[in-house]
Amino acid sequence: MVVHLPMHTEILPPEECEAEGCVQCQEGRKLVLFVTGKCHWGCDYCPLSENRRESPDMFANERRCSTWEEVIEEGQAMKATGTGITGGDPMLDPERSVEAVKQLKQAFGKEHHIHLYTSIPFKLEWVEKLASAGLDELRFHLLDGSTRQYEDVIEASSDAGMNVGIELPCEPDKEKSLFALLDQLDTLPVQFLNLNELEITTGNQENMDVRGFNLSSGLSAAAEGSFELGLRLKEAAKEKSFHLKFCTASYKDAGQLRARFRRRAEATLRPYETLSEDDTILFGAIPTEPEDARDDMVELQETLQISPSWLRYDATARRIEMPLSVAEDLAEILSVAVQMIEVHPTHERLEVSSVFLNP
């Protein structure tokens, strides 16, 4: 049995003065480029998975990449109109981060919108390098919750033509410092403050337990109290010089992620595949050994009178893939196993379910 949990799938219209990076992200148009897993800060709420934590590898969306060509291929596969550069902390490998901006602009054009997320009040010499490479938007995570050590680089980045913003988790026990931050940002050339609803994940659960945080519900990873605090802060920021966006856990994980999945699926769907209501890919399959594959495919094509593009042999999975409707018809007359396969629309095409269609 396959169980599908309710998910937030509606794409909300952009808010007035919302950061361009956010607009493209929530519409699923942004490639997520993880340039390095290096990070020295050890934030107790960090949700990063163990396979990426401190890893030197790059990931473009879910694809592990060793070359810029692979990164560009993934961007092309989802018809990306922009990229979000993240980590780890990208500015712990500033050379690679600058090169990433250059490679992406060269491949997709100057209009390809790129934002970068960092916790480091980095040296001002890198401001010009990032700006010259074409970085559009710079987002700072404030390690101590204050702008004090970031003010020079914020000023310099704004002067260099980049849009500058702050992005933080909305921690329920940091209410006083978050309200104080609103006044600090009002004196700086900051265009936006993004607050993300605090999430409790497998990567941070022990730390969240120590701080006394509980899940807000059984259908979300959100921490209790984060949502309510986010709404109060948004109300308080209405008269400020910057835009405050509050991004809920359900929307960030379900709405934005599924929008990206859907975009990639629509761009890479094979002729025999269909997109499900859950934004996964569905097709039919018959398990077949390599030595029998050619003859079986010829027989199927001639018997069913279908286009060769509707049949494909997957040597790794050892199966003939076909339209689900064809598989459903074959299941009624064949004694061999006929299946419905469901995969994620990622580079690895992770298989999430396999259902036998015949008894």
C-alpha positions as CSV (number, residue, x, y, z in Angstrom):
1,M,0.0,0.0,0.0
2,V,1.3,3.5,-0.9
3,V,0.4,6.2,1.6
4,H,0.4,9.9,0.4
5,L,0.4,12.5,3.1
6,P,-1.4,15.9,2.4
7,M,1.0,18.5,1.2
8,H,1.0,22.2,0.6
9,T,1.1,22.5,-3.2
10,E,-0.4,25.9,-4.0
11,I,2.1,28.4,-5.4
12,L,1.4,31.7,-3.7
13,P,1.6,35.0,-5.7
14,P,4.7,37.1,-4.9
15,E,4.4,39.6,-2.1
16,E,5.1,43.2,-2.9
17,C,8.9,43.9,-2.7
18,E,9.6,40.2,-2.3
19,A,13.2,39.2,-3.2
20,E,13.6,37.9,-6.7
21,G,15.4,34.8,-5.4
22,C,12.3,33.9,-3.4
23,V,9.9,34.5,-6.2
24,Q,11.8,32.1,-8.5
25,C,12.4,29.6,-5.8
26,Q,8.8,29.2,-4.8
27,E,7.8,28.7,-8.5
28,G,10.4,25.9,-8.7
29,R,12.6,27.8,-11.2
30,K,15.8,27.9,-9.2
31,L,18.6,25.3,-9.4
32,V,19.8,24.6,-5.9
33,L,23.7,24.5,-6.0
34,F,25.3,23.1,-2.9
35,V,29.0,24.1,-3.5
36,T,30.5,22.7,-0.3
37,G,29.6,21.0,3.0
38,K,32.3,22.9,4.8
39,C,30.9,24.9,7.8
40,H,32.6,25.7,11.1
41,W,29.6,27.2,13.0
42,G,27.8,24.1,14.3
43,C,24.4,25.8,14.5
44,D,22.2,23.5,16.7
45,Y,19.2,23.9,14.3
46,C,21.2,22.9,11.2
47,P,19.0,20.4,9.2
48,L,21.9,19.3,6.9
49,S,22.0,15.5,6.2
50,E,25.0,13.5,7.3
51,N,26.0,12.7,3.7
52,R,26.5,16.4,2.9
53,R,27.8,17.7,6.3
54,E,31.5,18.7,5.8
55,S,31.5,17.0,2.4
56,P,33.8,18.6,-0.3
57,D,31.4,17.5,-3.0
58,M,29.0,19.7,-5.0
59,F,25.4,18.9,-5.5
60,A,23.1,20.4,-8.2
61,N,19.7,19.7,-6.8
62,E,19.9,16.1,-5.8
63,R,22.7,15.2,-8.2
64,R,26.2,14.8,-7.0
65,C,28.5,16.7,-9.4
66,S,32.2,16.6,-10.0
67,T,32.3,19.0,-13.0
68,W,30.7,22.3,-14.0
69,E,29.3,20.6,-17.1
70,E,27.3,18.3,-14.8
71,V,26.0,21.3,-12.9
72,I,24.9,23.0,-16.1
73,E,23.3,19.8,-17.4
74,E,21.1,19.7,-14.2
75,G,20.2,23.3,-14.7
76,Q,19.2,22.6,-18.3
77,A,17.2,19.5,-17.2
78,M,14.9,21.7,-15.2
79,K,15.0,24.8,-17.4
80,A,16.3,26.8,-14.5
81,T,15.9,30.6,-14.7
82,G,18.1,31.1,-11.6
83,T,20.3,29.4,-9.0
84,G,20.6,29.5,-5.3
85,I,24.1,28.9,-4.1
86,T,24.3,27.3,-0.6
87,G,26.1,24.8,1.6
88,G,27.6,24.3,4.2
89,D,28.9,27.8,3.8
90,P,29.8,28.8,0.3
91,M,32.2,31.5,1.4
92,L,34.4,28.9,3.1
93,D,35.3,28.1,-0.5
94,P,35.0,31.5,-2.0
95,E,37.0,30.6,-5.1
96,R,34.6,27.9,-6.1
97,S,31.6,30.2,-5.3
98,V,32.9,32.9,-7.5
99,E,33.6,30.4,-10.3
100,A,30.1,29.0,-9.9
101,V,28.6,32.4,-10.6
102,K,30.8,32.8,-13.6
103,Q,30.0,29.4,-15.0
104,L,26.2,29.8,-14.5
105,K,26.1,33.3,-16.1
106,Q,28.2,32.1,-19.0
107,A,25.9,29.1,-19.6
108,F,22.5,30.7,-19.0
109,G,23.1,34.4,-19.6
110,K,23.2,37.5,-17.6
111,E,19.4,37.3,-16.9
112,H,19.9,34.1,-14.9
113,H,19.3,35.2,-11.3
114,I,21.8,34.0,-8.8
115,H,21.7,34.4,-5.0
116,L,24.2,33.2,-2.5
117,Y,23.7,32.4,1.2
118,T,26.5,32.8,3.8
119,S,27.1,33.2,7.5
120,I,30.5,34.9,7.0
121,P,31.2,38.6,7.3
122,F,33.9,38.0,4.7
123,K,36.7,40.3,3.6
124,L,35.7,43.1,1.4
125,E,38.0,42.1,-1.5
126,W,35.5,39.3,-2.2
127,V,32.6,41.7,-2.6
128,E,34.1,43.0,-5.9
129,K,34.9,39.5,-7.1
130,L,31.3,38.3,-6.5
131,A,29.8,41.5,-8.1
132,S,32.1,41.3,-11.1
133,A,31.2,37.6,-11.6
134,G,27.5,38.7,-11.7
135,L,26.0,37.8,-8.3
136,D,22.6,39.3,-8.1
137,E,21.6,38.7,-4.5
138,L,23.5,38.1,-1.2
139,R,21.9,36.7,1.9
140,F,23.5,36.8,5.3
141,H,22.8,34.4,8.2
142,L,23.7,36.3,11.3
143,L,25.7,34.0,13.6
144,D,25.0,36.1,16.8
145,G,21.6,37.4,15.7
146,S,23.1,40.9,15.3
147,T,24.3,42.9,12.3
148,R,27.3,44.3,14.2
149,Q,30.1,42.3,12.5
150,Y,28.3,42.3,9.1
151,E,27.7,46.0,8.6
152,D,30.8,46.8,6.5
153,V,30.2,43.9,4.1
154,I,26.5,44.7,3.8
155,E,27.3,48.3,2.9
156,A,30.0,47.3,0.5
157,S,27.8,44.7,-1.2
158,S,24.9,47.1,-1.6
159,D,27.3,49.8,-3.1
160,A,28.6,47.1,-5.5
161,G,25.1,46.7,-6.9
162,M,24.0,43.5,-5.2
163,N,20.6,43.2,-3.5
164,V,21.4,42.3,0.2
165,G,19.1,40.5,2.6
166,I,19.2,38.6,5.9
167,E,17.8,35.1,6.2
168,L,17.3,33.4,9.6
169,P,15.3,30.6,11.3
170,C,12.4,31.9,13.4
171,E,13.5,30.5,16.8
172,P,10.7,30.7,19.4
173,D,13.1,31.4,22.2
174,K,14.8,34.3,20.4
175,E,11.8,36.7,20.3
176,K,13.6,39.6,22.0
177,S,16.6,39.6,19.7
178,L,14.5,39.1,16.6
179,F,12.4,42.2,17.4
180,A,15.6,44.1,18.2
181,L,17.0,43.0,14.8
182,L,14.1,44.8,13.0
183,D,15.4,48.1,14.3
184,Q,19.0,47.3,13.4
185,L,18.1,46.4,9.8
186,D,16.1,49.6,9.4
187,T,19.4,51.6,9.5
188,L,21.2,49.5,6.8
189,P,20.8,49.1,3.0
190,V,19.0,45.8,3.4
191,Q,16.2,45.0,1.0
192,F,14.7,42.0,2.8
193,L,14.5,39.8,5.9
194,N,13.5,36.2,5.3
195,L,12.4,34.2,8.3
196,N,12.0,30.5,8.0
197,E,9.7,28.6,10.3
198,L,12.0,26.5,12.5
199,E,12.1,22.8,11.6
200,I,12.8,19.8,13.7
201,T,14.6,17.1,11.5
202,T,16.6,13.9,12.0
203,G,19.7,16.0,11.8
204,N,18.9,18.4,14.6
205,Q,16.3,16.6,16.8
206,E,18.6,16.0,19.8
207,N,19.6,19.6,19.9
208,M,16.0,20.8,19.5
209,D,14.9,18.4,22.4
210,V,17.6,20.0,24.6
211,R,16.1,23.4,23.9
212,G,12.7,22.2,24.7
213,F,11.1,22.5,21.3
214,N,8.2,20.3,20.3
215,L,6.6,19.6,16.9
216,S,3.7,21.9,16.2
217,S,1.6,19.1,14.6
218,G,1.9,15.5,13.4
219,L,1.9,16.6,9.7
220,S,4.7,19.1,9.8
221,A,8.4,19.3,10.9
222,A,7.7,22.8,12.3
223,A,8.7,23.7,15.8
224,E,5.9,24.8,18.1
225,G,5.7,28.6,18.5
226,S,7.8,29.5,15.5
227,F,4.8,30.2,13.3
228,E,3.1,32.5,15.8
229,L,6.3,34.5,16.4
230,G,6.8,34.9,12.6
231,L,3.4,36.4,12.2
232,R,4.0,38.9,15.0
233,L,7.4,39.9,13.5
234,K,5.8,40.3,10.1
235,E,3.2,42.6,11.5
236,A,5.9,44.7,13.3
237,A,7.9,45.1,10.2
238,K,5.2,46.7,8.1
239,E,6.5,50.2,8.5
240,K,10.2,49.2,8.1
241,S,12.4,50.0,5.1
242,F,12.8,46.4,4.1
243,H,10.4,43.5,3.2
244,L,9.9,40.7,5.7
245,K,8.9,37.3,4.3
246,F,7.9,34.5,6.6
247,C,8.3,31.1,4.9
248,T,6.5,28.2,6.6
249,A,8.0,24.7,6.9
250,S,5.2,23.1,4.9
251,Y,5.4,25.6,2.1
252,K,9.2,25.5,1.9
253,D,9.5,21.7,1.9
254,A,6.3,20.7,0.1
255,G,5.3,23.7,-2.1
256,Q,8.7,24.8,-3.3
257,L,10.3,21.4,-3.5
258,R,7.4,19.9,-5.4
259,A,7.3,22.9,-7.8
260,R,10.9,22.2,-8.6
261,F,10.2,18.5,-9.0
262,R,7.3,19.2,-11.3
263,R,9.3,21.6,-13.4
264,R,12.1,19.1,-13.9
265,A,9.6,16.3,-14.6
266,E,7.8,18.3,-17.3
267,A,11.1,19.1,-19.0
268,T,12.5,15.6,-18.9
269,L,9.5,13.3,-19.1
270,R,10.0,10.4,-21.5
271,P,7.3,9.7,-24.1
272,Y,5.9,6.7,-22.2
273,E,5.8,8.4,-18.8
274,T,3.1,10.3,-17.0
275,L,3.2,12.9,-14.2
276,S,1.2,11.9,-11.1
277,E,-0.8,14.2,-8.9
278,D,2.0,13.9,-6.4
279,D,4.6,15.2,-9.0
280,T,6.2,11.8,-9.3
281,I,6.7,9.9,-12.6
282,L,4.6,6.8,-13.3
283,F,5.2,4.1,-16.0
284,G,4.6,0.4,-16.5
285,A,7.3,-2.3,-16.5
286,I,7.9,-5.9,-17.1
287,P,11.0,-7.5,-15.5
288,T,13.2,-8.9,-18.3
289,E,16.7,-10.4,-18.3
290,P,19.2,-8.7,-20.7
291,E,19.5,-11.6,-23.0
292,D,15.8,-11.6,-23.6
293,A,15.2,-7.9,-23.8
294,R,15.7,-7.3,-27.5
295,D,13.4,-10.1,-28.7
296,D,10.8,-9.2,-26.1
297,M,10.7,-5.6,-27.1
298,V,10.4,-6.5,-30.8
299,E,7.5,-8.8,-29.9
300,L,5.7,-6.2,-27.8
301,Q,6.2,-3.5,-30.5
302,E,4.8,-5.8,-33.3
303,T,1.9,-7.2,-31.2
304,L,0.8,-3.9,-29.8
305,Q,1.6,-1.8,-32.8
306,I,3.1,1.0,-30.8
307,S,6.0,3.4,-31.4
308,P,9.5,2.3,-30.4
309,S,9.7,5.4,-28.4
310,W,7.1,4.0,-26.1
311,L,9.3,1.1,-25.0
312,R,12.7,1.3,-23.3
313,Y,14.9,-1.3,-21.7
314,D,16.5,-0.3,-18.4
315,A,19.6,-2.5,-18.1
316,T,20.3,-1.5,-14.5
317,A,16.8,-2.3,-13.3
318,R,16.4,-5.2,-15.7
319,R,13.0,-4.2,-17.0
320,I,11.2,-3.1,-20.1
321,E,9.5,0.2,-19.4
322,M,6.3,1.3,-21.2
323,P,3.2,3.5,-20.8
324,L,1.2,2.6,-17.7
325,S,-2.0,2.2,-19.8
326,V,-0.2,-0.5,-21.9
327,A,1.0,-2.2,-18.8
328,E,-2.5,-2.3,-17.3
329,D,-3.8,-3.9,-20.5
330,L,-1.0,-6.5,-20.5
331,A,-1.5,-7.3,-16.9
332,E,-4.9,-8.9,-17.8
333,I,-3.4,-11.3,-20.4
334,L,0.2,-12.0,-19.3
335,S,1.2,-14.5,-16.6
336,V,4.6,-12.8,-16.1
337,A,4.7,-9.9,-13.6
338,V,3.6,-6.5,-14.8
339,Q,4.3,-3.5,-12.6
340,M,3.5,0.1,-12.0
341,I,6.7,2.0,-11.1
342,E,6.8,5.4,-9.4
343,V,10.0,7.4,-9.3
344,H,11.1,10.9,-8.3
345,P,11.8,13.2,-11.2
346,T,15.5,13.7,-10.1
347,H,18.7,12.8,-11.9
348,E,18.9,9.5,-9.9
349,R,15.2,8.8,-10.4
350,L,14.8,7.4,-6.9
351,E,12.2,4.6,-7.0
352,V,9.5,5.3,-4.4
353,S,7.0,2.5,-5.1
354,S,6.5,-0.6,-7.2
355,V,3.0,-2.1,-7.5
356,F,2.2,-5.4,-9.2
357,L,-0.8,-5.0,-11.6
358,N,-1.6,-8.6,-12.1
359,P,-2.5,-11.2,-9.4
